[in-house]
């Protein structure tokens, strides 16, 4: 758990900045009610020298906690831990 907490803290310093997702627009959460088709993402947590990434996303009344693995320099979807419906 110490390692997980350390990774979370390091990612808090790096931040989750605009421009990281193509064809997307970042909006303030207080303005979200004005839009449809909004997805919310947690800050990603990286493990094993930035080769494994987990995060959750939520949108259009569903969500999922997912894992991606970096293979040959590219992020590949690996698995979902669980999914939920609002």
DOMARNU-16430 format. One record per residue (C-alpha): residue number from 1; residue in one letter; chain; y, x, z. Coordinates in steps of 0.001 Angstrom, whole numbers, padded with zeros to 6 digits, m for minus. Each point is the difference from the previous one (the first is absolute). Example, Ala and Ser with C-alpha at 12.3 -4.5 7.8 and 13.67 -1.06 7.14 Angstrom:
2
+-------+--------+------+---------+---------+---------+
! kemar ! vodren ! segu !      py !      px !      pz !
+-------+--------+------+---------+---------+---------+
!     1 !      A !    A ! m004500 !  012300 !  007800 !
!     2 !      S !    A !  003440 !  001370 ! m000660 !
+-------+--------+------+---------+---------+---------+
This chain:
86
+-------+--------+------+---------+---------+---------+
! kemar ! vodren ! segu !      py !      px !      pz !
+-------+--------+------+---------+---------+---------+
!     1 !      X !    A !  000000 !  000000 !  000000 !
!     2 !      X !    A !  002371 !  002898 !  000629 !
!     3 !      X !    A ! m000350 !  000981 ! m003658 !
!     4 !      X !    A !  000697 ! m003562 ! m001182 !
!     5 !      X !    A !  003126 ! m000216 !  002164 !
!     6 !      X !    A !  001173 !  003375 ! m001322 !
!     7 !      X !    A ! m000429 ! m001185 ! m003610 !
!     8 !      X !    A !  001898 ! m003213 !  000693 !
!     9 !      X !    A !  002881 !  001946 !  001545 !
!    10 !      X !    A !  000144 !  002412 ! m002955 !
!    11 !      X !    A !  000190 ! m002922 ! m002411 !
!    12 !      X !    A !  002787 ! m001577 !  002039 !
!    13 !      X !    A !  002029 !  003146 ! m000647 !
!    14 !      X !    A ! m000748 ! m000009 ! m003762 !
!    15 !      X !    A !  000839 ! m003689 ! m000317 !
!    16 !      X !    A ! m000797 ! m002692 ! m002487 !
!    17 !      X !    A !  002792 !  000266 ! m002540 !
!    18 !      X !    A !  001245 ! m001962 ! m002969 !
!    19 !      X !    A ! m001270 !  000988 ! m003423 !
!    20 !      X !    A ! m003605 !  000696 !  000999 !
!    21 !      X !    A ! m001402 ! m003101 ! m001731 !
!    22 !      X !    A !  000627 ! m000486 ! m003702 !
!    23 !      X !    A !  001464 ! m003323 ! m001173 !
!    24 !      X !    A !  000806 ! m001070 !  003530 !
!    25 !      X !    A !  003076 ! m000779 !  002031 !
!    26 !      X !    A !  000342 !  000556 !  003733 !
!    27 !      X !    A !  001670 ! m002834 !  001885 !
!    28 !      X !    A !  000928 ! m000453 !  003647 !
!    29 !      X !    A ! m002482 ! m002104 !  001949 !
!    30 !      X !    A !  002731 ! m002454 !  001017 !
!    31 !      X !    A !  000533 ! m000802 ! m003725 !
!    32 !      X !    A ! m003708 ! m000447 ! m000788 !
!    33 !      X !    A !  000124 ! m003802 !  000267 !
!    34 !      X !    A !  002076 ! m000134 ! m003198 !
!    35 !      X !    A ! m002787 !  001493 ! m002138 !
!    36 !      X !    A ! m003543 ! m000796 ! m001112 !
!    37 !      X !    A ! m002652 !  002616 ! m000720 !
!    38 !      X !    A !  001001 !  002364 !  002773 !
!    39 !      X !    A ! m002415 !  002615 !  001290 !
!    40 !      X !    A !  000430 !  001788 !  003308 !
!    41 !      X !    A ! m001519 !  003432 !  000563 !
!    42 !      X !    A ! m000530 !  001998 !  003144 !
!    43 !      X !    A !  000863 !  003666 !  000052 !
!    44 !      X !    A ! m003043 !  001873 ! m001294 !
!    45 !      X !    A ! m001993 !  002175 !  002395 !
!    46 !      X !    A ! m001538 !  003145 ! m001478 !
!    47 !      X !    A ! m003083 !  001862 !  001244 !
!    48 !      X !    A ! m001958 !  003126 ! m000913 !
!    49 !      X !    A !  002842 !  002044 ! m001448 !
!    50 !      X !    A !  001502 ! m002976 ! m001871 !
!    51 !      X !    A ! m003203 ! m000874 ! m001865 !
!    52 !      X !    A ! m000672 ! m003368 !  001691 !
!    53 !      X !    A !  002615 ! m002727 !  000379 !
!    54 !      X !    A ! m000150 ! m003351 !  001780 !
!    55 !      X !    A !  002616 ! m002752 !  000053 !
!    56 !      X !    A !  000237 ! m003746 !  000026 !
!    57 !      X !    A !  001781 ! m002316 ! m002367 !
!    58 !      X !    A !  000751 ! m003682 !  000170 !
!    59 !      X !    A !  001262 ! m002443 ! m002572 !
!    60 !      X !    A ! m000385 ! m003501 ! m001397 !
!    61 !      X !    A ! m001823 ! m001193 !  003126 !
!    62 !      X !    A ! m002631 !  002752 !  000202 !
!    63 !      X !    A ! m000278 !  003583 !  001152 !
!    64 !      X !    A ! m002322 !  002966 !  000153 !
!    65 !      X !    A ! m000475 !  003346 !  001731 !
!    66 !      X !    A ! m000990 !  002457 ! m002718 !
!    67 !      X !    A ! m001145 !  003597 ! m000386 !
!    68 !      X !    A !  000826 !  002343 ! m002870 !
!    69 !      X !    A ! m001464 !  003468 ! m000600 !
!    70 !      X !    A !  001627 !  002788 ! m001997 !
!    71 !      X !    A ! m002440 !  001308 ! m002608 !
!    72 !      X !    A !  001092 !  002794 ! m002359 !
!    73 !      X !    A !  003645 ! m000631 !  000905 !
!    74 !      X !    A ! m000099 ! m003782 ! m000616 !
!    75 !      X !    A ! m000137 ! m002811 !  002547 !
!    76 !      X !    A ! m003044 ! m002248 ! m000529 !
!    77 !      X !    A ! m000722 ! m003287 !  001751 !
!    78 !      X !    A ! m002960 !  000425 !  002348 !
!    79 !      X !    A ! m000452 ! m003024 !  002238 !
!    80 !      X !    A !  001490 ! m002885 !  001950 !
!    81 !      X !    A ! m000700 ! m000135 !  003719 !
!    82 !      X !    A !  000814 ! m003678 !  000247 !
!    83 !      X !    A !  002026 ! m002740 ! m001632 !
!    84 !      X !    A !  001754 ! m003024 !  001407 !
!    85 !      X !    A !  001603 ! m003244 ! m001148 !
!    86 !      X !    A !  003181 ! m001317 !  001602 !
+-------+--------+------+---------+---------+---------+
